[in-house]
Amino acid sequence: MFKRVITHKGFFKSALILGLIYGVVLFLIQWAFRGFYEPFLNVKNVCYSLLSGIIAGLFISYGKFWAKLKQIDHKNK
């Protein structure tokens, strides 16, 4: 099932878009909790936020496509 999910058309596009959105939102939330402190705006913090967002996007996309394929399999029985 893992191979079917990651080779499904649109999986990586969905994961990348969701990951970037999650990364930006995560960065903005962290920056807001720091009181919009300007030294927080460095490359390291931006990269960590985007990387963690992309990882979250991969997990969310995997779950979304797994459920979609399971539903198609169940429908075809």
C-alpha positions in Angstrom: 0.0 0.0 0.0 2.9 2.4 0.7 4.2 2.1 -2.8 0.7 2.7 -4.3 0.3 5.8 -2.2 3.6 7.4 -2.9 3.4 6.6 -6.7 -0.2 7.9 -6.9 -0.5 10.9 -9.3 -0.4 14.2 -7.4 0.9 12.8 -4.1 4.2 14.8 -4.0 2.6 17.9 -5.4 0.0 17.8 -2.6 2.7 17.0 0.0 4.8 19.9 -1.1 2.0 22.5 -1.2 0.7 21.4 2.2 4.2 21.3 3.6 4.9 24.8 2.5 1.6 26.1 3.9 2.3 24.3 7.2 5.8 25.6 7.3 4.8 29.2 6.8 2.0 29.0 9.3 4.4 27.3 11.8 7.0 30.0 11.3 4.5 32.8 11.8 3.1 31.2 15.0 6.6 30.8 16.4 7.5 34.3 15.5 4.3 35.6 17.0 5.0 33.8 20.3 8.4 35.4 20.4 6.7 38.8 20.2 7.8 39.4 16.6 11.4 39.7 17.8 13.5 40.5 14.7 16.6 38.4 15.5 14.3 35.4 15.2 14.2 36.1 11.4 17.3 34.1 10.5 17.9 31.4 7.9 18.2 28.6 10.5 14.7 29.2 12.0 13.1 29.6 8.5 14.7 26.4 7.3 13.7 24.4 10.4 10.1 25.6 10.1 9.9 24.8 6.4 11.5 21.4 6.9 9.1 20.5 9.7 6.2 21.7 7.6 7.2 19.6 4.6 7.5 16.5 6.9 4.0 17.3 8.3 2.8 17.7 4.7 4.1 14.3 3.8 2.3 12.6 6.6 -1.0 14.5 6.0 -0.8 13.7 2.3 0.0 10.1 2.9 -3.1 9.8 5.1 -5.2 11.6 2.6 -4.2 9.4 -0.3 -4.2 6.2 1.8 -7.8 6.9 2.7 -8.7 7.7 -0.9 -7.2 4.4 -2.1 -8.8 2.4 0.7 -12.2 3.8 -0.2 -11.6 2.9 -3.9 -10.6 -0.6 -2.9 -13.6 -1.0 -0.6 -15.9 0.3 -3.3 -14.6 -2.2 -5.9 -15.2 -5.2 -3.7 
